[in-house]
Amino acid sequence: MQVIKRDGRVEDFNQERIFKAVTMAMSHTSSGVDADLANKITQSVMKQLEDKIQVSVYEIQDIVEKKLMGSSRKEVAQEYITYRYNRDIARKSKSKDMFLEIIETKSNDVTRENANMNADTPAGMMMKFASETTKPFVDDFLLSTEARNAFKEGYIHIHDKDYYPTKSLTCIQHPLDKILKEGFRAGHGSSRPAKRIETASIIGCISLETVQNEMHGGQAIPEFDYYLAPYVRMTFEEEVKKLEDIVDEDLSKLYDVKIEDYEKKSLEGLTGEKRYLQISINNTVNRVHQAMEAFIHNMNTIHSRGGNQVVFSSINYGTDTSAEGRCIIREMLLSTLRGVGNNETPIFPIQIWKKKRGVNYLPEDRNYDLYKLACKATAKRFFPNYLNLDATFNTHPKWKADDPNRGYYEVATMGCRTRVFANRHGEDTSVGRGNLSFTTVNIVKIAIEAAKEAQNNVGLNFELGAGSEKFMTEKYKKQVLQIFLQKLQKYTDVAARQLYDRYKFQCTAVAKQFPLLMSGLWQDSEKLSPIDSVESVLKHGTLGLGFIGLAECLTVLTGKHHAESEESQKLGIKIITQMRDACNNYSDRYDLNYSVLATPAEGLSGRFTKIDRKEYGTILGVTDRDYYTNSNHVPVWYKCTAEHKAKIEAPYHELTLGGHIFYIELDGDATHNPDSIEAVVDLMDKYNMGYGSVNHTRSRCLDCGFENSEADLKVCPICGGKEIDTIQRITGYLVGTTSRWNNGKLAELKDRVTHN
C-alpha cells in the first residue's frame, strides 16, 4: 500500500507512523501512554485499509480519530485532533513568516535574491510571492528524487527554479537584423521595418523588453554595431533629401557618396556639394547620438516582468569598421560617457567591447581610436567590459576581416558572463542562441566530505582548512583526491540528469507560448507554427553545469587556495578539467550542448555556505565567511597583483566555455587613468583570457551630481547633500545601490581588496 502525502508525493505505507502519532497524543493526557492500546488501534486501522492500494494521509488520520473516539481513551482523540491542527499550523507558519517579511519590505536573502529587482514595489512583492510559492511545487512535482535530495542537502543549486514550471529559457543573443528588416508583432500591435536610426534604436529596445517577459534570464544583442549601421546610411540619405527641399537643388549625387567617417566638422570655408555633404553628416551624427542616448535611457527605465525590473540587457560591439558602424560605436561611447538623466552612470545595457587584433587593438587598426575611447568610458562609467576575440577558444575558421558578415562568426557574451558559441546541431555562432538552464555543483561540500572520509580511512584527525597542509601525509593526499573526484563525478552526473529532465520539460512547450522568441529570434524557430512543439529548435541552446568555491574547495583539499600554491593551482585545473570532460561526455550521451559555466553566484553566494557551516561548523578559510568565492576566482580578500590574478585565473577560461569572467579591482580614481584599463585588456591578451571587466568605485551626490571615487562618501563636499549613490559591480553587471544586495554579496563586497 502507498500513501499520498499532503504535497502530492507518493511513499510506501509505514504503520509505525500511526503508532507514533497515537502514543504522542497519549503522552499529553493525564493517564499517559498505553502501548497495548496504541498497538490495537494501529492494527485496527491497518485492517480497515487492507484492501487499499493507495490511501491519502488525510484518510488515515480520519480513521485514527474514529478509532480513538470508539476506544476507552476518548480524551486521546481530542489530543490527536489538537496535534493534527498544530502540525498543520506549523507547516504553514514558515510560509507565513516569509510572506510577512515580503509585505514588510524587510531586507533579507529572500527579498534581495536578485539585486536587479526591486522587491519593495507592489509588482516586486507579487513576483516574490509567486517565486517563493512556486519553488516547493517544483520540488514536489517536477524534480526527480535524486535531484530534489541533492538540492535540499546543498550538493547542487538549480538556478531560476521558480521559473521552472513556465518552461522558459534563460537567455538569447538577439538577431536584431531580422526584426529591423522584417518588423514584428508584439502584444496588440505590429511594427513595420525600420527606415531610420531612431526607429531602429526603439525597435531594439522593444525587442529586448518583449522577449525579457518570455524568458527568465538576460537579453543581448551580439552585433549591435553591424545591425544598426545600415540605418545610419538611411538616416544620412534622409538628411540629404530634407536638404534638397530646403535649398531646392538636386543632390542625388550625394545619395551614394562614399563616406570615410561620420564626424561632425565646421562648415567654415565649405561651399556647394561639400557644404551640403557636411551638413548632412553633421545632422546624421546628431540623430545617431540622440538615438544612442534614447537606447541607453530606455534600457534603464523600461520595466519588464510585471513592472518591477528593468531589462537585463547587454550589447556587443567594436568590430564593425564601416563608417556607419564606427558612427554607432562612437556615439554609443560618447552617450555612455555623458551619462543618463542628470549625468548618472547607466546601469544597462551592459556594454561589451569585442577586442580583435587587426581591427581595433593595435595602433594601426582602423578602430583603434574607438578602442581608446572605450577605455576612457570604462574608466569613468565601468562599461564597456572586454571580450577577447583573439583568445584561441574564441576564434572561428570562417572569420575574415573583409567579410561584411563577419560579425556572425564572432563570439558574443552576456554581460553577466554567459557564453554560447559551439553548436553540435549547426554552425558555431552566438546569434539566435542562448542558454536553456544551468545548475551549480557545490564542490566545497564534496571536498569536506571527501576529506573527512579520507581521514577515517588513513587514521588521521586534524582540523580542515587553511594551514592544514602540514598534517597531510602522501597516503592521505592520494585518498582524499580519489574520493573527491569520485564524488564530484557522482554529483555532476546528478546535475547533468537534472538539466536533461528540465530540457525535456521545456520541450513540451509550444511555439505560441513564446510569441516573439519563437517567431524567428531563436534559431530555426521561424519554421514552427504556433502549435508546434519547440523541441526541434531547443537543441541549439546550451545547458550549463556550474561550480562555486574552487578556492575554498582547494583550501580543504590542500590547505591553500590556488593563488597561494602551485600544487593547489594544478589540482584546481585538474578538477575543472574533469568537469569539462564530463560535459563533453554528456553532450555525446544526450546529444545536446553541455558546457561548464563559471557560476555568477548572486542569490547562491551565501546559500551553500549556510548549509555547510551548519553541518560541518566553522572551517578556517572555508566556511568562516558568509559566502563562497565565485567560481574559479582568486578570493576577493586575497591581496595580489593584477598580473598574478590574471595568471591564476586564465587557464580556467578555456575550460569554462559556458561562460567566465576576469576582473580587476582598481585603486583610486580611474577616470584620470584610462591607461589602467588598457593594461587590464593587455593582461587578457597576454594570458589568453576570454572575457574581463574592471571594478572601481564611483560615488555620486544625487542632489548636485558631484562624483568621486570615495567608497565611503557620506556627505557631498560641494553641496552637503547626504543622498549618495555608490555604483558597484555584483556579478558582471552594475547595481546603483547596495541596499538591494543580499547578505552574502554584501559580506563579499566588504572584503574586496584592490589589485595593483
matplotlib code that plots the C-alpha trace (Angstrom):
import matplotlib.pyplot as plt

x = [0.0, 1.2, 0.4, -0.4, 1.3, -0.1, 2.2, 1.1, 4.2, 3.7, 5.5, 5.3, 2.9, 4.6, 2.4, 4.9, 3.9, 0.3, 1.6, 4.0, 1.2, -1.2, 1.4, 2.4, -1.2, -1.5, 1.6, -0.2, -3.0, -3.0, -3.3, -0.1, 0.9, -0.9, 1.3, -1.0, -4.0, -1.9, -0.9, -4.5, -5.7, -2.8, -3.8, -7.5, -6.6, -4.4, -7.3, -9.7, -7.1, -6.1, -7.9, -6.5, -3.7, -3.3, -4.6, -4.2, -2.7, -6.0, -8.0, -5.6, -5.9, -9.7, -9.8, -7.4, -9.7, -12.7, -10.9, -9.8, -13.3, -14.6, -11.9, -11.8, -9.5, -11.7, -9.6, -6.7, -8.9, -9.1, -5.3, -4.8, -7.1, -5.2, -1.9, -3.1, -4.2, -0.9, 1.1, -0.9, -0.3, 3.5, 3.7, 2.1, 4.0, 7.2, 5.4, 3.5, 6.7, 8.3, 5.3, 5.2, 8.8, 8.0, 5.0, 7.0, 9.8, 12.4, 15.9, 16.9, 18.2, 14.6, 13.8, 17.3, 17.9, 18.4, 19.9, 18.4, 14.9, 13.0, 11.1, 9.6, 7.2, 3.7, 4.8, 8.0, 6.2, 3.9, 6.9, 8.4, 5.1, 4.9, 8.5, 8.5, 5.3, 6.4, 9.7, 8.0, 5.8, 8.9, 10.5, 7.4, 6.2, 8.9, 12.2, 13.4, 14.0, 17.8, 17.7, 15.3, 17.5, 20.8, 19.3, 17.9, 21.2, 23.2, 25.1, 23.5, 21.7, 19.0, 19.1, 15.8, 13.9, 10.8, 10.6, 10.9, 7.1, 6.9, 9.2, 11.0, 14.6, 17.5, 18.8, 19.3, 21.5, 19.0, 19.4, 18.1, 18.7, 15.7, 13.4, 14.7, 14.3, 11.1, 9.3, 7.5, 4.3, 4.2, 1.1, -1.7, 0.3, 2.8, 6.0, 7.0, 10.6, 12.9, 13.9, 15.9, 18.2, 15.7, 13.2, 16.0, 17.0, 13.5, 12.7, 15.9, 14.6, 11.2, 12.7, 14.8, 11.9, 9.3, 11.5, 12.5, 8.9, 9.2, 12.4, 14.0, 17.5, 19.2, 18.8, 21.8, 22.5, 25.6, 26.4, 25.0, 27.2, 26.7, 22.9, 22.4, 24.9, 22.6, 20.2, 22.9, 23.1, 19.4, 19.3, 22.0, 20.1, 17.0, 19.0, 20.2, 16.6, 15.5, 18.3, 17.2, 13.8, 15.3, 17.8, 15.7, 18.6, 19.1, 21.5, 21.0, 24.8, 25.2, 22.8, 25.6, 28.6, 31.4, 31.9, 35.1, 33.8, 30.8, 32.4, 30.9, 33.0, 32.8, 31.1, 33.5, 35.1, 32.8, 30.6, 28.4, 28.1, 30.9, 28.9, 25.7, 27.6, 29.0, 25.6, 24.0, 26.8, 26.5, 22.8, 23.1, 25.6, 23.3, 20.5, 22.6, 23.8, 20.2, 19.2, 22.0, 21.0, 17.5, 18.6, 20.5, 17.8, 15.1, 17.2, 17.4, 13.8, 11.6, 10.4, 9.6, 8.4, 5.3, 6.9, 9.5, 12.7, 14.5, 15.6, 18.8, 20.3, 23.7, 25.2, 28.3, 30.2, 33.5, 34.5, 32.4, 34.9, 32.5, 31.9, 28.3, 29.4, 32.0, 29.4, 27.2, 30.2, 31.4, 28.1, 27.2, 30.5, 30.0, 26.5, 27.8, 30.5, 27.9, 25.6, 21.8, 19.4, 21.4, 24.6, 24.3, 26.2, 23.9, 23.5, 22.2, 22.8, 25.9, 28.3, 30.9, 33.8, 34.9, 38.7, 40.3, 43.8, 43.8, 40.5, 40.7, 43.5, 46.7, 47.6, 47.5, 44.0, 41.0, 39.0, 41.9, 40.8, 37.4, 39.2, 41.0, 37.6, 36.2, 38.9, 38.1, 34.4, 35.3, 37.5, 34.5, 31.4, 32.6, 31.5, 32.3, 33.6, 36.1, 35.6, 38.8, 38.2, 41.8, 41.6, 42.3, 38.9, 37.1, 38.2, 36.1, 37.7, 35.3, 36.0, 37.6, 38.4, 37.0, 33.7, 30.9, 29.0, 32.0, 30.0, 28.1, 31.3, 32.3, 31.7, 29.3, 28.6, 26.0, 27.2, 27.0, 29.4, 27.2, 28.8, 27.2, 29.2, 29.8, 26.8, 26.7, 23.5, 24.6, 27.0, 29.2, 27.7, 26.2, 23.5, 19.9, 21.0, 21.2, 21.4, 18.4, 19.1, 22.0, 22.7, 25.6, 27.6, 28.8, 32.4, 33.2, 30.8, 32.1, 35.7, 34.7, 33.0, 36.0, 38.5, 36.6, 36.3, 40.0, 40.9, 38.9, 40.5, 44.1, 43.6, 44.2, 42.3, 43.2, 41.3, 40.4, 41.0, 43.8, 47.1, 46.1, 48.7, 51.3, 49.2, 48.6, 50.5, 51.1, 48.7, 46.0, 46.5, 46.1, 43.0, 41.3, 41.8, 40.4, 37.4, 36.8, 37.0, 34.6, 32.1, 32.5, 31.6, 28.6, 27.1, 28.0, 26.0, 23.1, 23.2, 23.5, 20.4, 18.5, 19.4, 18.3, 15.0, 14.4, 15.2, 12.6, 10.1, 10.9, 10.4, 6.7, 6.0, 4.5, 5.8, 2.8, 3.9, 6.9, 5.3, 8.2, 11.1, 9.8, 8.8, 12.4, 14.6, 15.6, 17.5, 15.2, 12.1, 10.7, 9.9, 7.4, 3.7, 2.1, 1.0, 4.3, 6.4, 9.6, 11.7, 13.1, 14.8, 15.8, 18.6, 20.5, 20.6, 23.2, 22.9, 25.3, 26.9, 28.3, 30.6, 31.2, 34.0, 37.1, 39.3, 37.5, 37.4, 41.2, 41.7, 40.0, 41.9, 45.4, 45.3, 45.8, 43.9, 45.1, 46.6, 48.8, 50.1, 51.3, 50.2, 46.7, 46.6, 47.4, 44.7, 42.2, 42.9, 42.5, 39.1, 37.7, 39.2, 37.3, 34.1, 34.8, 35.5, 32.3, 30.3, 31.8, 30.6, 27.1, 27.0, 27.5, 25.2, 22.2, 23.1, 22.9, 25.3, 26.6, 29.3, 31.0, 29.9, 32.0, 28.8, 27.9, 26.7, 24.5, 21.5, 23.5, 26.6, 25.5, 23.2, 25.8, 27.9, 25.0, 24.2, 27.8, 28.6, 25.5, 26.6, 30.4, 30.9, 33.3, 36.4, 39.2, 39.4, 36.3, 33.1, 34.3, 32.8, 29.2, 29.9, 31.9, 34.2, 32.6, 33.6, 37.4, 38.2, 41.0, 39.3, 38.2, 40.1, 43.4, 45.9, 47.9, 48.9, 46.7, 49.1, 49.2, 45.4, 45.3, 47.9, 46.0, 42.5, 43.5, 43.7, 40.1, 38.7, 39.4, 37.7, 34.6, 33.1, 29.6, 30.9, 33.6, 34.8, 38.1, 38.0, 40.5, 39.6, 41.3, 42.5, 41.9, 40.1, 40.3, 38.7, 42.1, 43.9, 42.4, 45.8, 45.0, 42.0, 44.3, 46.7, 43.9, 43.0, 46.7, 46.7, 43.7, 45.6, 48.8, 47.2, 44.6, 41.6, 38.1, 36.2, 37.0, 35.9, 37.3, 35.9, 36.3, 34.2, 32.0, 30.1, 27.7, 25.7, 22.1, 21.4, 24.1, 25.8, 29.2, 31.2, 34.4, 36.0, 35.5, 33.8, 32.5, 31.3, 28.6, 28.3, 28.8, 31.8, 30.1, 26.5, 26.4, 23.9, 23.6, 21.8, 24.8, 24.6, 27.5, 27.9, 29.3, 29.6, 28.0, 28.5, 29.3, 26.6, 26.3, 23.9, 23.1, 22.5, 23.9, 20.7, 19.3, 22.3, 21.8, 23.9, 26.4, 27.2, 27.4, 29.9, 31.9, 31.8, 33.2, 36.1, 37.2, 40.8, 42.4, 44.9, 48.0]
y = [0.0, 3.5, 6.8, 10.0, 12.8, 16.3, 17.7, 15.0, 12.8, 9.1, 7.0, 3.4, 3.0, 2.8, 1.7, 2.9, 6.4, 5.6, 4.1, 7.0, 9.6, 7.8, 7.4, 11.1, 12.1, 9.8, 11.4, 14.7, 13.2, 12.6, 8.8, 8.6, 6.2, 2.8, 1.0, -2.0, 0.1, 2.2, -1.1, -2.3, 0.9, 0.7, -2.8, -1.9, 0.9, -1.5, -4.0, -1.3, -0.3, -3.8, -3.7, -0.3, 0.1, 3.9, 6.0, 9.7, 10.9, 12.7, 9.4, 7.6, 10.4, 10.4, 6.7, 7.1, 9.7, 7.5, 4.5, 6.7, 8.1, 4.5, 3.4, 3.8, 6.7, 9.4, 12.2, 10.9, 11.6, 15.3, 15.5, 13.8, 16.4, 19.2, 17.6, 17.5, 21.1, 22.3, 20.3, 22.0, 25.4, 24.6, 23.7, 27.0, 29.2, 29.2, 30.4, 33.0, 34.4, 34.6, 36.4, 38.9, 39.7, 40.4, 42.5, 44.5, 45.0, 43.6, 43.3, 39.7, 37.0, 36.3, 39.8, 40.6, 37.5, 39.5, 43.0, 44.0, 43.5, 46.0, 43.6, 46.5, 47.6, 46.0, 44.2, 43.2, 41.8, 39.9, 38.4, 37.3, 35.8, 33.8, 32.9, 31.5, 29.5, 28.1, 26.6, 24.0, 22.9, 22.3, 20.3, 18.1, 17.6, 18.4, 17.2, 13.6, 12.2, 12.4, 16.0, 17.1, 15.5, 16.8, 20.3, 20.1, 18.8, 21.5, 19.4, 21.3, 24.5, 24.8, 28.3, 30.1, 27.3, 29.5, 29.8, 26.0, 25.4, 28.2, 26.2, 29.4, 29.5, 31.5, 33.9, 34.7, 36.7, 38.7, 38.5, 42.1, 42.5, 40.2, 42.4, 45.6, 44.3, 42.5, 44.2, 42.2, 41.8, 42.2, 42.4, 44.1, 45.9, 45.3, 47.2, 48.0, 47.5, 50.3, 53.1, 55.4, 55.2, 56.4, 53.7, 51.0, 52.1, 51.9, 48.6, 47.2, 48.3, 46.8, 43.5, 43.2, 44.2, 41.9, 38.8, 39.5, 38.8, 35.4, 34.3, 34.2, 35.4, 38.1, 39.6, 40.5, 41.9, 40.2, 42.6, 45.9, 48.0, 45.8, 45.6, 49.4, 50.5, 50.3, 52.7, 55.3, 55.4, 55.5, 58.5, 60.2, 59.8, 61.2, 64.2, 64.8, 64.7, 67.1, 69.5, 69.2, 70.5, 73.4, 74.5, 73.4, 71.6, 68.1, 66.5, 62.9, 62.6, 62.5, 59.6, 57.0, 59.1, 57.2, 58.5, 57.7, 58.6, 60.3, 63.1, 66.5, 69.3, 73.0, 74.3, 77.2, 77.5, 74.8, 75.6, 73.7, 69.9, 69.7, 72.0, 70.1, 66.8, 68.0, 69.5, 66.1, 64.3, 66.6, 66.2, 62.4, 62.3, 64.4, 62.0, 58.9, 60.4, 61.0, 57.5, 56.0, 58.3, 57.1, 53.4, 53.8, 55.8, 53.2, 50.3, 52.0, 52.9, 50.4, 47.8, 44.2, 41.2, 42.9, 46.3, 45.7, 45.0, 46.8, 44.6, 42.6, 43.8, 43.5, 44.8, 43.5, 45.9, 47.2, 45.3, 47.0, 49.1, 50.7, 54.4, 53.7, 51.1, 53.4, 56.1, 53.8, 52.8, 56.3, 57.8, 54.9, 55.5, 59.3, 58.9, 56.5, 58.9, 61.7, 59.5, 59.4, 61.8, 64.0, 62.6, 59.4, 56.2, 54.0, 50.5, 49.0, 47.9, 46.0, 47.1, 44.6, 45.7, 42.9, 43.3, 42.0, 42.3, 43.8, 45.5, 47.6, 46.6, 47.8, 51.4, 50.8, 49.2, 51.0, 51.1, 51.7, 55.3, 53.9, 51.3, 54.2, 55.9, 52.7, 52.6, 56.2, 55.3, 52.2, 54.4, 56.6, 54.5, 50.9, 49.9, 48.6, 45.2, 43.5, 40.3, 38.9, 37.6, 36.7, 34.1, 30.7, 29.4, 32.5, 32.2, 30.9, 29.5, 31.3, 34.7, 37.0, 40.7, 41.6, 39.7, 42.2, 39.4, 38.5, 39.5, 36.3, 34.4, 36.4, 35.2, 37.4, 37.1, 38.2, 40.9, 38.5, 36.1, 33.5, 32.4, 30.5, 29.6, 25.9, 24.0, 20.3, 20.8, 23.7, 26.5, 27.7, 31.2, 33.1, 34.6, 33.4, 31.1, 31.1, 29.1, 26.8, 26.5, 25.9, 24.1, 24.6, 21.9, 22.6, 21.4, 22.7, 20.4, 17.5, 18.3, 18.5, 15.1, 13.6, 14.9, 13.5, 10.1, 10.1, 11.0, 8.0, 5.7, 6.5, 7.1, 10.9, 13.5, 17.2, 20.4, 21.0, 24.4, 26.9, 25.7, 22.0, 21.0, 20.3, 17.4, 15.8, 12.6, 11.4, 8.5, 10.9, 13.2, 10.2, 9.0, 12.4, 13.2, 9.8, 10.1, 13.7, 13.1, 10.1, 12.2, 15.1, 12.7, 11.5, 14.9, 16.3, 13.2, 14.2, 17.8, 16.7, 14.4, 17.2, 19.6, 17.0, 16.5, 20.2, 20.3, 17.6, 19.5, 22.7, 20.8, 20.2, 23.9, 25.0, 28.0, 30.3, 30.3, 32.4, 34.6, 36.8, 34.5, 31.7, 33.9, 33.8, 35.1, 31.7, 29.8, 27.9, 28.9, 30.6, 27.1, 26.5, 27.0, 28.4, 25.0, 23.2, 21.8, 23.8, 20.6, 20.7, 24.1, 24.0, 21.7, 24.8, 26.0, 25.1, 23.5, 25.0, 22.9, 25.4, 25.3, 27.6, 28.0, 26.5, 28.5, 27.1, 23.6, 23.7, 25.0, 21.9, 19.5, 21.1, 23.7, 26.5, 28.1, 28.3, 31.8, 30.7, 27.4, 25.9, 22.5, 23.8, 25.5, 22.2, 20.5, 23.2, 22.8, 19.0, 19.4, 21.8, 19.7, 16.7, 18.7, 19.9, 16.3, 15.2, 17.9, 16.6, 13.1, 14.5, 16.3, 12.9, 11.0, 13.3, 14.8, 18.3, 21.3, 20.9, 23.2, 24.2, 27.6, 29.6, 30.3, 34.0, 33.4, 36.1, 34.6, 31.5, 33.2, 32.5, 29.5, 26.8, 28.3, 28.4, 24.7, 23.6, 25.7, 24.2, 20.7, 20.9, 24.0, 26.9, 25.9, 28.4, 29.7, 27.8, 28.3, 31.2, 33.8, 34.4, 33.4, 31.1, 32.6, 32.9, 30.0, 29.9, 33.4, 34.2, 35.1, 38.8, 39.3, 37.9, 40.7, 40.1, 41.9, 42.2, 40.1, 37.3, 37.2, 37.0, 34.3, 32.2, 32.6, 32.5, 28.6, 28.2, 30.3, 27.7, 25.1, 27.1, 27.7, 28.1, 31.5, 33.1, 36.5, 38.0, 41.3, 43.6, 45.9, 49.2, 51.5, 55.3, 57.3, 55.5, 58.5, 60.2, 56.9, 55.2, 53.5, 51.3, 49.9, 49.2, 47.4, 45.0, 44.3, 43.7, 41.1, 39.4, 39.3, 38.1, 35.2, 34.1, 35.1, 35.3, 38.0, 40.6, 43.7, 46.4, 47.3, 50.7, 52.9, 55.8, 57.7, 60.4, 63.0, 62.8, 66.4, 68.2, 65.5, 65.6, 62.4, 60.9, 57.5, 57.6, 54.3, 55.6, 59.0, 60.1, 63.8, 65.7, 68.1, 70.5, 70.9, 69.0, 66.5, 63.1, 61.3, 59.4, 56.8, 54.3, 52.2, 48.7, 45.6, 42.5, 39.5, 41.2, 43.8, 47.1, 47.9, 51.6, 50.9, 48.1, 48.2, 45.6, 43.2, 40.0, 39.4, 37.1, 39.6, 42.5, 40.4, 39.8, 43.5, 44.4, 42.0, 43.1, 44.4, 46.2, 44.8, 46.8]
z = [0.0, -0.8, 0.9, -0.9, 1.1, 1.6, -1.2, -3.7, -3.3, -3.0, -0.4, 0.9, 3.8, 7.3, 10.2, 12.7, 11.9, 13.2, 16.4, 17.0, 16.4, 18.8, 21.6, 21.1, 21.7, 24.7, 26.3, 26.5, 28.7, 32.5, 32.0, 30.0, 27.3, 26.8, 24.3, 24.1, 23.2, 20.7, 19.1, 18.9, 17.3, 14.8, 13.9, 13.6, 11.2, 9.2, 9.0, 7.6, 5.0, 4.0, 0.6, -0.4, -3.0, -2.3, 0.6, 1.5, 4.7, 5.5, 5.1, 7.5, 10.1, 9.9, 10.6, 13.5, 15.0, 14.8, 16.3, 19.2, 19.8, 19.9, 22.4, 26.2, 25.9, 24.2, 25.7, 23.5, 20.4, 21.4, 21.9, 18.5, 16.8, 18.5, 17.4, 13.8, 13.9, 15.4, 12.8, 10.0, 11.6, 11.9, 8.3, 7.3, 9.7, 7.7, 4.6, 6.7, 8.2, 4.8, 3.3, 6.2, 5.6, 1.9, 2.9, 5.5, 2.8, 5.1, 3.6, 3.7, 1.3, 0.1, -0.9, -2.1, -4.1, -7.3, -6.9, -10.3, -8.8, -6.6, -4.3, -2.4, -5.1, -5.4, -8.6, -7.0, -4.0, -6.3, -8.1, -4.7, -3.6, -6.8, -6.7, -3.1, -3.6, -6.9, -5.6, -3.4, -6.3, -8.4, -5.6, -5.1, -8.7, -11.3, -9.8, -9.6, -6.1, -6.6, -7.8, -5.1, -2.4, -3.9, -3.9, -0.4, 1.0, -0.7, -3.3, -6.2, -6.8, -9.5, -10.8, -11.6, -10.1, -9.7, -13.5, -14.0, -14.4, -17.0, -19.4, -20.1, -21.3, -19.7, -22.4, -26.1, -28.4, -30.5, -34.3, -34.3, -38.0, -38.7, -36.7, -38.2, -41.7, -41.4, -38.5, -35.8, -33.8, -30.0, -27.9, -29.8, -32.4, -35.1, -36.1, -39.6, -40.8, -39.6, -42.1, -39.9, -36.9, -34.3, -35.3, -35.3, -31.7, -30.4, -32.0, -30.5, -27.1, -27.6, -28.8, -25.7, -23.4, -25.0, -25.0, -21.4, -20.5, -22.3, -20.6, -17.1, -17.9, -19.9, -23.3, -25.5, -29.0, -30.4, -33.3, -32.2, -34.5, -37.5, -37.0, -36.7, -39.2, -42.3, -40.6, -40.2, -44.0, -44.4, -42.0, -43.9, -47.2, -45.4, -44.3, -47.9, -49.2, -46.5, -47.6, -51.2, -50.2, -48.3, -51.0, -53.9, -55.7, -57.0, -54.6, -55.8, -56.3, -52.6, -52.0, -52.7, -52.0, -50.2, -46.6, -44.9, -41.4, -39.9, -37.9, -37.0, -38.6, -39.0, -42.2, -42.4, -45.9, -47.4, -50.4, -52.8, -52.6, -50.0, -47.7, -48.2, -47.6, -44.3, -43.2, -43.9, -42.0, -39.0, -38.8, -39.1, -36.3, -34.1, -34.8, -34.2, -30.9, -29.8, -30.8, -28.7, -25.8, -26.2, -26.3, -23.0, -21.4, -22.3, -21.1, -17.7, -17.4, -19.4, -16.9, -17.6, -15.6, -14.1, -13.8, -11.1, -13.0, -15.9, -18.8, -18.0, -21.3, -23.0, -26.3, -28.0, -30.4, -31.6, -34.8, -37.5, -39.4, -41.8, -41.5, -40.3, -37.8, -36.4, -36.0, -34.0, -31.8, -31.3, -30.3, -28.0, -26.2, -26.1, -24.8, -22.1, -21.1, -20.8, -18.7, -18.4, -16.8, -14.5, -15.9, -13.9, -14.8, -16.9, -15.3, -18.6, -21.2, -20.1, -22.9, -24.2, -26.4, -28.8, -28.9, -32.1, -33.5, -37.0, -36.2, -33.1, -30.7, -32.3, -33.1, -36.9, -36.7, -38.2, -34.9, -32.6, -31.9, -30.8, -28.5, -26.8, -26.4, -25.0, -22.3, -21.4, -21.0, -18.8, -16.6, -15.8, -16.3, -15.8, -19.3, -21.7, -20.5, -22.8, -24.9, -26.3, -29.8, -30.1, -27.4, -29.0, -28.0, -29.3, -32.9, -35.9, -39.0, -41.3, -39.8, -42.4, -42.0, -45.4, -44.9, -44.3, -42.4, -40.2, -37.0, -37.3, -36.7, -33.7, -30.1, -28.1, -24.5, -21.9, -19.5, -16.5, -18.3, -20.0, -23.3, -26.2, -29.3, -30.2, -31.6, -32.4, -34.3, -36.6, -37.3, -34.4, -33.6, -30.8, -32.9, -32.3, -29.5, -25.7, -22.5, -21.7, -18.0, -15.6, -12.4, -10.0, -8.1, -4.5, -4.9, -1.4, 0.3, -1.8, -0.7, 3.0, 2.8, 0.9, 3.5, 6.4, 4.7, 3.9, 7.5, 8.7, 6.1, 7.0, 10.7, 10.8, 12.7, 12.1, 11.6, 7.9, 6.3, 5.9, 7.2, 7.4, 4.7, 7.4, 8.7, 5.3, 4.5, 1.0, 1.7, 2.9, -0.2, -2.5, -0.7, -0.5, -4.2, -5.2, -3.0, -4.1, -7.8, -7.5, -5.5, -8.0, -10.8, -8.9, -8.4, -11.9, -13.1, -10.9, -12.2, -15.8, -15.5, -13.8, -16.7, -19.2, -17.3, -17.3, -21.0, -21.8, -19.7, -21.7, -24.9, -24.0, -24.7, -28.0, -30.0, -29.2, -25.5, -26.6, -29.3, -30.2, -29.2, -31.4, -34.3, -35.7, -33.0, -31.7, -34.3, -36.8, -34.9, -38.0, -39.2, -36.4, -36.4, -33.2, -32.0, -32.9, -30.1, -29.6, -29.1, -32.7, -32.1, -28.4, -29.4, -30.5, -26.9, -24.2, -20.8, -18.2, -15.5, -13.0, -9.9, -7.0, -4.4, -6.1, -3.7, -0.6, -2.2, -2.7, 0.8, 2.2, -0.1, 0.2, 3.0, 0.5, -2.4, -6.0, -5.7, -2.8, -4.0, -7.3, -6.1, -5.5, -8.9, -10.6, -8.6, -9.4, -13.2, -12.8, -11.1, -13.6, -16.5, -15.1, -15.2, -18.8, -19.9, -18.2, -20.1, -23.3, -22.4, -21.5, -24.9, -26.6, -24.3, -24.5, -28.0, -26.5, -26.0, -22.4, -21.1, -17.9, -16.5, -14.0, -12.0, -11.4, -7.9, -6.5, -4.6, -4.3, -2.8, 0.8, 0.5, 0.2, 3.0, 5.4, 4.8, 5.1, 8.2, 9.9, 9.1, 9.5, 11.7, 11.0, 9.0, 8.6, 5.1, 4.0, 6.0, 8.1, 5.8, 4.7, 1.1, -1.1, -3.8, -7.2, -9.5, -10.1, -8.9, -6.6, -3.3, -3.2, 0.1, -1.1, -1.8, -5.0, -8.2, -11.2, -13.2, -10.6, -10.5, -14.3, -14.4, -11.9, -13.4, -17.1, -17.5, -16.4, -19.2, -21.8, -19.6, -18.8, -22.3, -20.9, -19.5, -17.5, -16.4, -15.2, -13.2, -11.6, -8.7, -9.3, -6.6, -6.9, -9.4, -12.8, -14.6, -15.0, -15.9, -18.9, -19.4, -16.4, -18.4, -21.4, -19.0, -18.0, -21.6, -22.2, -19.5, -21.1, -24.4, -22.8, -20.9, -23.5, -21.4, -22.8, -21.1, -18.5, -16.7, -14.4, -10.9, -9.3, -7.2, -8.2, -5.6, -6.7, -5.0, -6.1, -5.2, -7.3, -9.4, -7.8, -8.3, -6.9, -6.2, -2.4, -1.4, 1.9, 0.8, 3.3, 2.7, -0.5, -0.2, -2.7, -1.5, 1.8, 0.4, 2.1, -0.7, -2.1, -4.8, -4.9, -8.0, -7.6, -9.8, -8.4, -10.8, -14.1, -14.0, -12.1, -9.3, -8.4, -4.7, -2.5, -0.4, -2.8, -2.3, -0.2, 2.9, 1.2, -1.5, 1.0, 3.0, -0.1, -1.1, 2.3, 1.9, -1.6, -2.0, -4.9, -7.3, -8.3]

ax = plt.figure().add_subplot(projection="3d")
ax.plot(x, y, z, "-o")
ax.set_aspect("equal")
plt.show()
